[in-house]
Structures are given as C-alpha cells and as structure tokens.
Amino acid sequence: MKISIRGEHSLRSLIQCIYEQLLEIEQTYAVNFARRVTIYMTTTDGNGNVVFCRNARGDEVFDMKTDGPYSSSADHYDPS
C-alpha cells in the first residue's frame, strides 16, 4: 500500500493526514496490521527550500529507526 501526499505541509498537518489515511485503510479495507513501514520525506523551510536535519555535531542525519511506539509499563500491567 502506498500513500502519497502532495505539496508542502507542516509536520503537524502531515501527522494528521497520515493518521486519516491509515484510519481510512483500516475502515475501508478492514486492515488491522502492517509491517515494514517506511516514510520518505523531503524536509523544507516552509518556503519550498530543502533543509537538512543535523545532529548536535552538525552531521547530516539521513535516517531514523524505531521498533514502534513507546511502551509504558501500564501496557503490560496485569492486576491479577
């Protein structure tokens, strides 16, 4: 499944748009799971000019990896 979002948007707006698209996939196609999700984006300054993410040393950051959302201890709490 490919989701394409055209135009320049704030990250807040992109979060909402991606959420809405995933909700539609869930509701329309009855899909409840996915794996190996990759998001490619070109970061900009709000005027269409490309900007690069940099770490504290000034090196460009090209990718981020995660094993999923934060898991709190409440997610695993068993009161019995």
Secondary structure, DSSP 8 states (H G I E B T S, - for coil): ------S---HHHHHHHHHHHHHHHHHHH--------------B-SSS-B---B-TTS-B------SSS---GGGG----
